[in-house]
Amino acid sequence: MKNKHGDPKHQISTQLTQLGRDPEEQCGFVNTPVYRGSTVIYKSLQDIEARKARFHYGTSGTPTIANLEDAWSQISNAAGTVMSPSGLGAVALAIFTTVKAGDHLLMPDCVYRPSRNFCNGMLKKFGVETTYYDPLIGKDIEKLIKPNTSTIFLESPGSQSFEVQDVPGIVSVAKKHGIKTIIDNTWATPIFFKAHDHGVDLSVEAGTKYLGGHSDLLLGMVSANEETWPALRATYDSMAMLPGAEDCFLALRGLRTLHLRLKEAERRALEIANWLKSRPEVSKVLHPAFPECPGHEFWKRDFTGSSGLFSIVLKDEFTKKGLASMLDNMSIFGMGFSWGGFESLVIPFNCAEYRTVTNWNPGGLTLRLQIGLEDVEDLKQDLAEGFKRLKQDS
Ligand SMILES: *Cc1c(COP(=O)(O)O)cnc(C)c1O
């Protein structure tokens, strides 16, 4: 193994096995160890005065964190990456990088709800105004731009509702007006969508989901293009909100199988989604790879795959009571937030509770499914039995 930077000539699966580790620096051992530490010892007065060391102090990083950052930058085609203790923390870090008091921010109406809360609470408190926009607005976003608009935020596909955005279209408008773009790319990860290749300045991913992959850590990444990297790093350094060493170690471990798990999640989710489409209880499957998903054409044009999370709309004859009977008695699917782990999950949702500029009227109860690594036939069986209870008790 020649270097820890991988070889861009190699396929992504090969790169993921090599990035972010250097046995020569690790007494020959394969994996980067967990470095814990606050204090870094300098060799001389001259060195400490000049801060001459690869790492200055625990808040500026450790080899464990730096290896993870470097690996993520490489697979994202980014100039640099910083880590945050959660995905939501990464959203906040990205936005703090591009806004200041008095600025205006554009947010898609389908955005992850806690990101919305951050804008409506924290940003408002610091004098930043947020306008929500239809995620399918495309280049017409130009009409919403004000003289003080500094940032357009995107999330594609949208949380729960899965609208796919015209990222290159919106980015071209932003560039024309000197506005920064941030995308929440958690669903696709850089494996299925390379945000920076599409001109996005900052890309946010919740490492809690697919990078962790085992529902046992919280982590966020923000990667930047060349132009935005110095501002991102400065924002990060001013707050030093960094994840724990153990979580970064687990994320580096997750990196090795990220491609494998995503491809498997994709295959299983497509199989289940196709099966659900044929079920009489289901009126619509909201999966970016399906033509009936809003913005499907952008998924087809810009993405190289689909992950294991999608939603369904049930026929309108079913009731909350039937749904409770279905969900309370599932034998494999668990009910819980988050996703991207090895286990299958299902949650009910209702976007109408929080949307402000687009209507959410799907015509039936809605469920979001995360497809894990269980046997596909077992999962279908669990859902089929659930549908039976749904019908019986509605
Ligand atoms: C889960 C999620 C986040 C937040 O990640 P946490 O680590 O749970 O804070 C942000 N954006 C999207 C789209 C998510 O699904």
The ligand as an SDF file (V2000), in Angstrom:
LIG
                    3D

 15 15  0  0  0  0  0  0  0  0999 V2000
  -30.4680   12.5680   10.2870 C   0  0  0  0  0  0  0  0  0  0  0  0
  -30.3170   13.7270    9.3990 C   0  0  0  0  0  0  0  0  0  0  0  0
  -29.6030   14.8480    9.8070 C   0  0  0  0  0  0  0  0  0  0  0  0
  -29.0540   15.0060   11.1920 C   0  0  0  0  0  0  0  0  0  0  0  0
  -28.1740   14.0390   11.6230 O   0  0  0  0  0  0  0  0  0  0  0  0
  -27.9700   13.7830   13.1820 P   0  0  0  0  0  0  0  0  0  0  0  0
  -26.6140   13.1910   13.2530 O   0  0  0  0  0  0  0  0  0  0  0  0
  -29.0460   12.8580   13.6120 O   0  0  0  0  0  0  0  0  0  0  0  0
  -28.0360   15.1140   13.8630 O   0  0  0  0  0  0  0  0  0  0  0  0
  -29.4710   15.8910    8.9110 C   0  0  0  0  0  0  0  0  0  0  0  0
  -30.0170   15.8320    7.6810 N   0  0  0  0  0  0  0  0  0  0  0  0
  -30.7040   14.7620    7.2670 C   0  0  0  0  0  0  0  0  0  0  0  0
  -31.2560   14.7640    5.8890 C   0  0  0  0  0  0  0  0  0  0  0  0
  -30.8870   13.6840    8.1030 C   0  0  0  0  0  0  0  0  0  0  0  0
  -31.5960   12.6350    7.6880 O   0  0  0  0  0  0  0  0  0  0  0  0
  1  2  1  0
  2  3  1  0
  2 14  2  0
  3  4  1  0
  3 10  2  0
  4  5  1  0
  5  6  1  0
  6  7  2  0
  6  8  1  0
  6  9  1  0
 10 11  1  0
 11 12  2  0
 12 13  1  0
 12 14  1  0
 14 15  1  0
M  END
$$$$
